[in-house]
Amino acid sequence: MTGIGRLRSLRGRVLLAAATVLLAVSGGAAGATGAALPPLPRASIDVARVNALVHAMTLDEEIAMLTGSPGAGVPDPTPNGATGFVPGVPRLGIPAIRFTDGPAGVRNPLTPTTALPAPVSMAASFSTELARRYGVVLGRDARAVGQDVLFGPMVNLVRVPQAGRNFETLGEDPLLQSDLVTAETRGVQSQGVIATIKHLAENNQETNRMNVDVEVDDRTLHEMELPAFQAAIDAGAGAVMCAYPLVNGLHACSNGALLTDILREQWGFTGWVLSDYGAARNVASGDVTSGQTTPGQAAAFQLQAGLDEEFASNNFATVRADVVNRLIPRSIVDGAVRHILSTMDRFGLLDGASPSGAPVVSRPRPPIDVDADAGVARTVAEAGAVLLKDEGGVLPLSGASLRSLAVIGPTSRQLLVGGGGSARVAGFTAREISPLAALRSEASGAGIDFAVGDDLDGVPVTRGALTPPGGAAGAGLLRTDVATGATTVDPQVDFTGSAALPAGSRTTWTGTLTVPTSGAYDLKVQGAGGAASLTVRAPDGTVVASGSTGGFAGGSLIPTIDGLTNSNSSAQLTAGVAYGVVITGNAGALTPLQIRFAWVTPEVRQANIDQAAAAARRARTAVVFAYDEGTEGRDRASLSLPGSQDALIEAVAAANPHTVVVLDTGDPVLMPWVDRVAAVLEMWYPGQEGGAATADVLLGRADPGGRLPVTFPASEADTQVAGSAERYPGVPLAGAPAGQTVEQYSEGILVGYRWYDHQGITPLFPFGAGLSYTRFSYSSLRARTEDGGLEVSFRVRNSGWRTGSEVPQVYVGAPSSAPVPMADRALGGFARVTLRPGETAEVTLHVDSRVLSYWSVDRQAWVIASGTSVVQVGASSRDLRLSTTVAVG
Ligand code: BGC
């Protein structure tokens, strides 16, 4: 018999009882080495060479190396789509460095790269091996497109369930994050690309992210937010990005407690610290440093705090005069340069450099392995798929269900590839097919009916509703060519396809919108090839709807069917009122502008829901896709699905008892309909291969292998940040600079499942939850102390009829004599096993001593607590099958 159990944890080993094959061995606290690492990065630094280079550099060359562009730095002379650029010193053979976003794939506007599933999907795989492979793709793609440093992984803890960037990070548990980022960092760096762990620290929300002052106590900081950063440093991460917020009164990039005391002194970090874009605040921007008044002083303060390189700021050039005038020692500039050069040396970037002069040597750039990377993307999307509910075996789809299936929802016909902002990656678009298309091609012979249910595209606003200024009612909108002033009246704004407006053109449309019936309207501006915006105002000037297709948070994550960026705004409009409309369309310098002003009226919205319910009624099974839109730049307004999606799901579920909901969301959503649907499958933002992966899981070609890395609450009021503006989103503080808010992390260590356990709140779906298409039973738990931690072993048996994956989880209770309150239970280890029917795995996990420890503020060290501890093993944080106690400390 061949062994099919797989070890997926760096901390444990899995032995197949039947096959008695040891598949892997246990690792250490920060994770053991997985596959043998390629030669880079090196373990040691050529200190003599680095020192000699620093000595040979002029002050101007040094300052240029500390000043990234965009910002005051030198622009890239040969742009290749990099997010950031720092010049080298060609006369010494020091190459320039190019930096790229980011955590979900390499963001490059010029060259296609692989769009991986969102990091939260990888986290849901609970697989360190997949985390490593995910990192390898990031590193390989970055290197292929000429980048040296990756701005990722992101490991800020999910603290605010509605935070815009939750999809970019690795969940709510420090141990899960730590194990995954260890493996991912090694994967990235195995390709000779420097990983940047971001954002140190407490970038846990988008609301006022540049100016929120996080008040967090030392213990909470060390136990919740920081472990994954430290794990990445232990894994050899070359760079750290400091964050936007203030942490305990100082902006993170000016914060010596974070950047020096913790990062360098407690953790021994030897790499370099670079700033988030514009996070290196200066005197002019109202930074709260320690009374610095000149730009040079502020820059020196930041350098001394531990920041080495700034991006999109304008500070570091200002230290030049103070160094020349000997007000600031040159050694602080040398120190920052040394951090950068040392790291470059570890990654082989200085191999051709010499203090006595040398040409810059280019490094090899192997091309992207498109198919191999796509394979990883698809595997991760499937392994991260979380089946939350499956009643009556409605999934996987087969037989009668497939012969009569209604597929509903916009993200079934348009693939939602990834979240928004700097982590957004287009992917290899030619490969991207929708789940609907994938189902149609993979389940040949199936009878699939499609209904959009929630139409995100809409249709061009009808002429009858539009009136030009001073013109006849219902004639359209007035178009003005901004360059020439020429005007004309357009019955509709729909300049798409061959009607696109010429490259370089700038156009506005003005007039009024008068709707025939009162109600909720979706007003959309859609565009491609430039930037389009819409503003709709009530007669008193109040903005009732606005949208833009540009910028980080501009436009929907879901393009229109004809490929335009879609920006939707919902507005309650009153019949007969003339609302002012202004639309702008700026074509690109070289690209024509496609632009459309579209809407969905209340009548059409209801008709779409009715049609979807009718399709569901006709079918044996209905699969309805729902989405949210996580993006950098803004938090979600609530945990509810946006728009009318809840109403759509309710209508479909009322029409068909075999309703399956597929979620494309970046984080938890509320499910008021959950009791009325048969199944719920969370696919997250599944990346460029997400259509095929979704079809694979729905059809049972892949087991839904994921488990929740975040708690899904039953109600918004249940979360640890609910009901307290001090906890979220923060409150203004008397005497603080304008715009600054303060936020208290007063929940302490009770984040995520720790909060729900402590409060006795039952979540909708708990941390760690997820079903397989088969069943597993647990037995034979043993736990004993080992190396200050625990060795925990148990058996997992596939007691069902299909091959499937299980993620057994070990939770450790607070030691009975702990002198501080500890979590009721904390994740101590996890594995991922794939078993055939009847097969049993013997799982042995090492629980690190950290899990039994607390951060002692007095001693500034981790201290192991003593007493007895309950050790539980199960399939989620609330599905604990085995329990024992062990004496610890
Ligand atoms: C984000 C970073 C990102 C940077 C560069 C910032 O807005 O916070 O995560 O790496 O932009 O795109």
Residues whose N, C-alpha, C, O or C-beta is under 5 A from the ligand:
A	BS01	BGC	T83 D101 F151 D276 Y277 S422
